[in-house]
Amino acid sequence: MSYSVGDVLAERTVHLTRESLVRYAGASGDFNPIHYRDDIAASVGLPGVLAHGMLTMGIASSVLLSALEPDVRILDYGVRFTKPVVVDPVDGADVHITATVGAVDDDAARVDLKVTFGEATVLVKAQLRIAA
């Protein structure tokens, strides 16, 4: 597949629930109570129960990966965490991901992920390099 700067390769909104967090905690082994207990989150000054950062990072990359051919090679992936995703006990949380080609060279394409929760960007410098 050939890539051009500005191509939107994938876009999706992923809905998280408290159940999503419990399932991820079981899969990852990260049972920090800020990810499932409102009282603990509040006691450490958080605005509510937070999604795991690595869950948010994984969801962001999975949106792109599900849109690519199965044989595409990921060369690297990095992000900076900037804002938390607060998962409401009733309404959950919607995380929106847009994957856009940011640069292309002979060997690879850099895909920039815009990851937002509400009006806040929750990951910055979220970039994957894929073999061109």
C-alpha positions as CSV (number, residue, x, y, z in Angstrom):
1,M,0.0,0.0,0.0
2,S,1.3,3.5,-0.7
3,Y,0.8,6.3,1.7
4,S,0.5,10.0,1.2
5,V,0.9,12.8,3.8
6,G,-2.6,13.8,5.0
7,D,-4.3,10.5,4.3
8,V,-6.7,9.5,7.1
9,L,-6.2,5.8,7.5
10,A,-8.7,5.2,10.3
11,E,-11.1,7.0,12.6
12,R,-13.3,5.6,15.3
13,T,-14.8,6.4,18.7
14,V,-14.3,3.7,21.3
15,H,-16.7,3.6,24.3
16,L,-15.2,2.6,27.6
17,T,-17.2,1.4,30.6
18,R,-16.2,0.5,34.1
19,E,-16.5,-3.1,33.0
20,S,-13.9,-2.4,30.3
21,L,-11.5,-1.3,33.1
22,V,-12.1,-4.4,35.2
23,R,-11.5,-6.6,32.2
24,Y,-8.3,-4.7,31.3
25,A,-7.1,-4.9,34.9
26,G,-7.5,-8.7,34.8
27,A,-5.7,-9.0,31.5
28,S,-2.8,-6.7,32.5
29,G,-2.5,-7.4,36.2
30,D,-2.8,-3.7,36.9
31,F,-5.2,-3.6,39.9
32,N,-4.5,-0.1,41.1
33,P,-7.8,0.9,42.7
34,I,-7.8,4.3,41.0
35,H,-9.0,2.3,38.0
36,Y,-12.1,1.0,39.7
37,R,-12.9,2.7,43.0
38,D,-14.3,6.2,43.2
39,D,-13.4,6.7,46.8
40,I,-9.7,5.9,46.3
41,A,-9.5,8.0,43.1
42,A,-11.0,11.0,45.1
43,S,-8.7,10.4,48.1
44,V,-5.7,11.0,45.8
45,G,-7.2,14.1,44.2
46,L,-8.3,12.5,40.9
47,P,-11.5,13.7,39.2
48,G,-12.8,10.1,39.1
49,V,-11.9,6.6,38.2
50,L,-9.4,6.7,35.3
51,A,-8.8,4.4,32.4
52,H,-5.4,2.7,32.4
53,G,-2.9,4.7,30.4
54,M,-1.8,1.6,28.6
55,L,-5.4,0.7,27.8
56,T,-5.8,4.1,26.1
57,M,-2.5,3.6,24.3
58,G,-3.5,0.1,23.1
59,I,-6.9,1.2,21.9
60,A,-5.4,4.1,20.0
61,S,-3.0,1.8,18.1
62,S,-5.7,-0.9,17.6
63,V,-7.9,1.6,15.6
64,L,-5.1,2.0,13.1
65,L,-4.0,-1.7,13.1
66,S,-7.5,-2.9,12.3
67,A,-7.6,-0.7,9.2
68,L,-4.3,-1.9,7.8
69,E,-3.5,-5.0,5.9
70,P,-2.5,-7.9,8.3
71,D,1.0,-8.1,7.0
72,V,1.9,-4.4,7.7
73,R,4.9,-4.2,10.0
74,I,5.0,-1.8,12.9
75,L,8.5,-0.4,13.3
76,D,7.9,1.6,16.5
77,Y,5.2,3.3,18.5
78,G,5.4,6.0,21.2
79,V,3.1,8.3,23.0
80,R,3.1,10.9,25.8
81,F,0.3,10.8,28.3
82,T,-1.2,14.3,28.9
83,K,-4.7,14.0,30.3
84,P,-6.6,11.3,32.0
85,V,-9.7,9.5,30.6
86,V,-12.3,9.7,33.4
87,V,-14.8,6.8,33.1
88,D,-18.1,7.7,34.5
89,P,-19.9,4.8,36.4
90,V,-23.1,5.3,34.4
91,D,-22.2,6.9,31.1
92,G,-18.6,5.5,30.6
93,A,-16.3,7.5,28.4
94,D,-15.8,7.9,24.7
95,V,-12.3,8.1,23.3
96,H,-12.0,9.3,19.7
97,I,-9.0,8.3,17.6
98,T,-8.0,9.6,14.2
99,A,-5.0,8.1,12.4
100,T,-3.4,10.4,9.8
101,V,-0.2,9.9,7.7
102,G,2.2,12.6,8.9
103,A,5.3,11.8,7.0
104,V,6.5,9.3,4.4
105,D,10.0,8.3,3.3
106,D,11.5,5.4,1.3
107,D,11.2,2.9,4.1
108,A,8.4,3.9,6.4
109,A,5.3,6.1,7.0
110,R,4.7,7.9,10.2
111,V,1.1,7.8,11.3
112,D,0.0,10.4,13.8
113,L,-2.8,9.5,16.2
114,K,-5.1,12.2,17.5
115,V,-6.6,10.8,20.7
116,T,-9.2,12.8,22.4
117,F,-11.7,12.5,25.3
118,G,-14.3,15.2,25.2
119,E,-12.4,18.4,24.2
120,A,-9.1,17.2,25.7
121,T,-6.2,15.6,23.9
122,V,-5.2,12.6,26.1
123,L,-2.2,11.4,24.2
124,V,0.3,13.7,22.3
125,K,3.2,12.7,20.1
126,A,1.2,9.5,19.5
127,Q,3.0,8.1,16.5
128,L,3.5,4.8,14.9
129,R,6.0,4.1,12.1
130,I,4.9,1.5,9.7
131,A,7.0,-0.1,6.9
132,A,6.1,1.5,3.6
